[in-house]
Amino acid sequence: MTTIALRRVTADDWETWRPVRLAALADAPTAFGSTLGDWADAGEDRWRTRLSIPGALDLLAHTEDGAAVGMASGVPGDDPGTAELISMWVDPAARGRGVAAALIRAVATWAARAGAHTLELSVMPDNAGARRAYEHCGFRAVDEPGDALPDGRHEVVMRRDLAAERPQGAGSA
Ligand SMILES: CC(C)(COP(=O)(O)OP(=O)(O)OC[C@H]1O[C@@H](n2cnc3c(N)ncnc32)[C@H](O)[C@@H]1OP(=O)(O)O)[C@@H](O)C(=O)NCCC(=O)NCCS
């Protein structure tokens, strides 16, 4: 299998991050809250703002030849002790090889080190592939509705306990 390296990006990497995010929005138009139309003409300032969320981690996954094949971000959650996984995408050609799992592991480790006990995400109810991938990576759907969708359905909220990722000496959850 090709070796995958994860790289943390910042606002100064917006020109590298932008085509990957646009590829994600084009490839999976119903998977995200944002659409390609929302971002196709976005200028530098908007990309820099997206990559400057306070306390966030933005990752790109690269193959050995430098091609970006995936992305994910972690942001502080709404509730204390929580972090949220967002913007998760893997290039179709690189799927099924653990790229998403590696990104999720990195975001989980980052979140635990930042003091979170729970990593949370929202997924579209009909995104069965992503829901299964998240389950394989330790997330469980919770019995509370996520954000409302225009058609009346709600996003599905999934959570993963971060006890296993917590640094030694940080106490038990
Ligand atoms: C969801 C997505 C990120 C998964 O990426 P991936 O790199 O193929 O996932 P991985 O190879 O790391 O798989 C992780 C686990 O999920 C399983 N899995 C992945 N995709 C799956 C699918 N479609 N159906 C069932 N299981 C799946 C894998 O077998 C693996 O399990 P294992 O660790 O027990 O072997 C990718 O399909 C994608 O980008 N989809 C479009 C965008 C999207 O839906 N993003 C989520 C928005 S909330």
Ligand as a Chemical Component Dictionary entry (heavy atoms), coordinates in Angstrom:
data_LIG
# 
_chem_comp.id                   LIG 
_chem_comp.type                 NON-POLYMER 
_chem_comp.pdbx_formal_charge   0 
_chem_comp.three_letter_code    LIG 
# 
loop_
_chem_comp_atom.comp_id 
_chem_comp_atom.atom_id 
_chem_comp_atom.alt_atom_id 
_chem_comp_atom.type_symbol 
_chem_comp_atom.charge 
_chem_comp_atom.model_Cartn_x 
_chem_comp_atom.model_Cartn_y 
_chem_comp_atom.model_Cartn_z 
_chem_comp_atom.pdbx_ordinal 
LIG C1  C1  C 0 -16.349 8.284  4.221  1  
LIG C2  C2  C 0 -14.919 8.299  3.662  2  
LIG C3  C3  C 0 -14.196 9.517  4.245  3  
LIG C4  C4  C 0 -14.201 7.004  4.064  4  
LIG O1  O1  O 0 -12.856 7.096  3.606  5  
LIG P1  P1  P 0 -11.916 5.808  3.429  6  
LIG O2  O2  O 0 -10.504 6.281  3.354  7  
LIG O3  O3  O 0 -12.418 4.972  2.331  8  
LIG O4  O4  O 0 -12.139 5.027  4.799  9  
LIG P2  P2  P 0 -11.125 3.973  5.424  10 
LIG O5  O5  O 0 -10.474 3.192  4.325  11 
LIG O6  O6  O 0 -10.218 4.629  6.404  12 
LIG O7  O7  O 0 -12.133 3.047  6.176  13 
LIG C5  C5  C 0 -12.357 3.147  7.563  14 
LIG C6  C6  C 0 -13.193 1.963  7.951  15 
LIG O8  O8  O 0 -14.505 2.093  7.406  16 
LIG C7  C7  C 0 -14.781 1.038  6.507  17 
LIG N1  N1  N 0 -15.436 1.656  5.366  18 
LIG C8  C8  C 0 -14.975 2.680  4.626  19 
LIG N2  N2  N 0 -15.857 3.016  3.683  20 
LIG C9  C9  C 0 -16.896 2.152  3.830  21 
LIG C10 C10 C 0 -18.112 1.961  3.152  22 
LIG N3  N3  N 0 -18.466 2.727  2.107  23 
LIG N4  N4  N 0 -18.936 0.985  3.568  24 
LIG C11 C11 C 0 -18.599 0.202  4.614  25 
LIG N5  N5  N 0 -17.466 0.341  5.310  26 
LIG C12 C12 C 0 -16.613 1.292  4.910  27 
LIG C13 C13 C 0 -13.446 0.411  6.166  28 
LIG O9  O9  O 0 -13.577 -0.956 5.849  29 
LIG C14 C14 C 0 -12.663 0.646  7.430  30 
LIG O10 O10 O 0 -12.990 -0.323 8.410  31 
LIG P3  P3  P 0 -11.820 -1.186 9.123  32 
LIG O11 O11 O 0 -10.890 -0.174 9.741  33 
LIG O12 O12 O 0 -12.557 -2.008 10.110 34 
LIG O13 O13 O 0 -11.199 -1.943 7.992  35 
LIG C15 C15 C 0 -14.936 8.392  2.110  36 
LIG O14 O14 O 0 -15.757 7.360  1.595  37 
LIG C16 C16 C 0 -15.444 9.720  1.557  38 
LIG O15 O15 O 0 -14.663 10.680 1.421  39 
LIG N6  N6  N 0 -16.745 9.839  1.213  40 
LIG C17 C17 C 0 -17.300 11.028 0.594  41 
LIG C18 C18 C 0 -17.309 12.230 1.518  42 
LIG C19 C19 C 0 -18.068 11.961 2.784  43 
LIG O16 O16 O 0 -19.108 11.308 2.777  44 
LIG N7  N7  N 0 -17.554 12.525 3.900  45 
LIG C20 C20 C 0 -18.181 12.395 5.197  46 
LIG C21 C21 C 0 -18.976 13.616 5.494  47 
LIG S1  S1  S 0 -19.756 13.509 7.115  48 
# 
loop_
_chem_comp_bond.comp_id 
_chem_comp_bond.atom_id_1 
_chem_comp_bond.atom_id_2 
_chem_comp_bond.value_order 
_chem_comp_bond.pdbx_ordinal 
LIG C1  C2  SING 1  
LIG C2  C3  SING 2  
LIG C2  C4  SING 3  
LIG C2  C15 SING 4  
LIG C4  O1  SING 5  
LIG O1  P1  SING 6  
LIG P1  O2  DOUB 7  
LIG P1  O3  SING 8  
LIG P1  O4  SING 9  
LIG O4  P2  SING 10 
LIG P2  O5  DOUB 11 
LIG P2  O6  SING 12 
LIG P2  O7  SING 13 
LIG O7  C5  SING 14 
LIG C5  C6  SING 15 
LIG C6  O8  SING 16 
LIG C6  C14 SING 17 
LIG O8  C7  SING 18 
LIG C7  N1  SING 19 
LIG C7  C13 SING 20 
LIG N1  C8  SING 21 
LIG N1  C12 SING 22 
LIG C8  N2  DOUB 23 
LIG N2  C9  SING 24 
LIG C9  C10 SING 25 
LIG C9  C12 DOUB 26 
LIG C10 N3  SING 27 
LIG C10 N4  DOUB 28 
LIG N4  C11 SING 29 
LIG C11 N5  DOUB 30 
LIG N5  C12 SING 31 
LIG C13 O9  SING 32 
LIG C13 C14 SING 33 
LIG C14 O10 SING 34 
LIG O10 P3  SING 35 
LIG P3  O11 DOUB 36 
LIG P3  O12 SING 37 
LIG P3  O13 SING 38 
LIG C15 O14 SING 39 
LIG C15 C16 SING 40 
LIG C16 O15 DOUB 41 
LIG C16 N6  SING 42 
LIG N6  C17 SING 43 
LIG C17 C18 SING 44 
LIG C18 C19 SING 45 
LIG C19 O16 DOUB 46 
LIG C19 N7  SING 47 
LIG N7  C20 SING 48 
LIG C20 C21 SING 49 
LIG C21 S1  SING 50 
# 
